[in-house]
Amino acid sequence: MQNLTQQLQQLFGFDDFREGQQQTIEQLLAGHSSLAVFPTGSGKSLCYQFTATQLPHLTLVISPLIALMHDQLAFLRSKGIAAASLDSTLSKDESQQVMQQARDGKLKILMISVERFKNERFRRFIENIPISMLVVDEAHCISEWGHNFRPDYLKLPQYQQALNIPLVLLLTATAMRRVQKDMAQKFNIGFQHIVQTGFYRANLDIDRIPVHHTSKLVLLTQVLDETAGAGIVYVTQQKTADELAAQLQEAGYSATSYHAGLGNDARASIQNRFMAGKTRIIVATIAFGMGIDKSDIRFVVHYDLPKSIENYSQEIGRAGRDGQPSRCVLLASLDGINVLENFVYGDTPEAYGIDKLLTEITSSAENNEWETQSYSLSQATNIRALPLKTLLVQMELAGAIEPKYSYYEDVKVKWLVASEQIVKALPAEQQPLFNAIVGQTTFKKIWGVPNFDGLHQQGFERGTVLSLLEQLAEHDYAELEMKKLTDVYRIAPNLLTPELAQNLHQYAARNEQSEIARIATMLRFFNLDRCLNHNLALYFGDQHAPERCGHCSVCRGHSLSLSRENDSDDASAIINDMQQALAWLNEKLPEGQVSPILLTRFMAGLTQPVFTKIKARQQALFGKYEETAYHVLLQCSHSIMDEPTSKQSG
């Protein structure tokens, strides 16, 4: 048998493995699930790409971004490796073609997002495909102690077991020791099978430039003029991205903004122009970067503070992947610190919302079964989508609810061929089911709605009906449309108690404190008077970085002192505006719904489901105090609503 290096040359054209790659691949080929922690741009993807070619069945890759999937697919296809994705950019025919290739055993790698598992059609399809390995990219998303936590990732161990996948590979660039252990434990990965490479990047120059907000733009243009090549300027908010990009364009720079508020087509076009060298500067929120495989990014500037050390590391890691010297500049001030912290506070569910969630479950459940749709549940509880998902996952872990299945409430079918012709084309054993579907489908013009209850009474289960309809759609006999994803849970009423509500509230409060502490840790890092590169490596468990790198602002003798000042906002002005806002909110919302926390979030401009419903953003006072510390606003709101602050946390 050829050795691995020879196969690497033949398959990928590379002469040698990079640090950590061969060890990870050898562990996987020996049957050991593994966790690979490599810095951004150091070749994590090759670990699964190479291994997949050596395994007998499909490798299923969970990837968080469509752009990242498409970049990796282009690379794999250029090497002649059969790979595909199932994502929202594919047409119906393209999706069916991918699924057929998987059924026929013609694919080695299939890439999906974690949300794809919510699709009942996909779940029925994947249950029948033999899978050799599950790969989780950006795997830190599975850990509640990591940044970018995504509750859907917590279900991946269950999916692995349900699909009998023998091998798992977790990939991440940014996970400190605590997060690594948490990730490994969830997938039963032995500590000896965690592969971590050196974190230190000798070509990255880390610079912190103290700045007053009035001179930020001037200093940014100086950095841009001093530094050749393309780069990214990171900001916190979408409106800052748009405003700053416009200012740079007016000053003659090739710049454009990028954020989640833009449409998919616009984002794809902006990214493509940047990759092709047609745009020099991207002014972006954190929505930009993951999966950007541009090796010659010469600078990353943080115009605003990053969210955490993990985010900072990930963002500067996009510079200099070609090994050439690159600049990482922080325009250091505390201007945006309150905005960063307020985002955290805005995500924390109120005790009222958690109580409402449990009431909603118990009042709408029938026969210990509860059905829900995420948007309407978010509106009913006034809990934002991500924290709501997190609470539901915590309730699953506590045994209070158990997911049974998901289905689309709205199912419509359109015959593309006369039903008489369809029934003749079907095998004899499927004809009774099809005839029953025809008899139980009510048509309005050309679209029909199947009556699943009526079909159930005739002995035909929903899944069986949908399987036949999907089969007909695949063969162009019918067109199928499914909307309103509904999740069905089994509930344990004896566990839906005030004690559970209290536990969930404490869990939310701990997460809030953890995120605020993460911001404080980041500030301490930027205030260090010891080598920044060395300490950044230490944070991620790399003991081997030089104690003095010689290419950071501290090593050049420039220390920094970012200290928080006492908030000097005029409390009387805030209270006056709050009283006006409170009067408006009380007009728009049911009695008792406006709490000091809700009023605080209105003044800070923190989006809440209830604010969307009442179009709060159109009010002049909404977000007027977004740069004011949350605790100052909360104190003012308590003073006018006459509730002791001890009753509720922020």
ABEGO torsion letter per residue (X at the ends): XBBAAAAAAAAAGBABBBBGAAAAAAAAAAGBBBBBBBBBGAGAAAAAAAAAAABABBBBBBBABAAAAAAAAAAAAAAGBBBBBBBAABBAAAAAAAAAAAAAGABABBBBBAAAAABAAAAAAAAABBBABBBBBGAAAABAABBGBBAAAAAAAAAAAAAGBABBBBBBABBBAAAAAAAAAAAGBBAAABBBBBABBAABBBBBBBBBAAAAAAAAAAAAAABBEBBBBBBABAAAAAAAAAAAAAAGBBBBBBBAABBAAAAAAAAAAAAAGABABBBBBAABGBGBBBAABABBBBABBBABAAAAAAAAAABGAAGBBBBBBBBBBAAAAAAAAAAAAAABBBAAAAAAAAAAAAAABBGGBBBBBAAAAAAAAGBBAAAAAAAAAAAAAAGABBBABBBBABBBBBBABBAAAAAAABBAAAAAAAAAAAAABBBBEABBBBBAAAAAAAGBBAAAAAAAAAAAAAAGABBBBBBGBBBBBBBBAAABBAAAAAAAAAAAAAAAAAAAAAAAAAAAAAABABBAAAAAAAAAGBAABBABAGABAAAAGBBBBBBBBBBABBAAAAAAAAAAAAAAAAAABBBGABBAAAAAAAAAGBBBAAAAAAGAAABAABGAAAABBAAAAAAAAAAAAGBBAAABBX
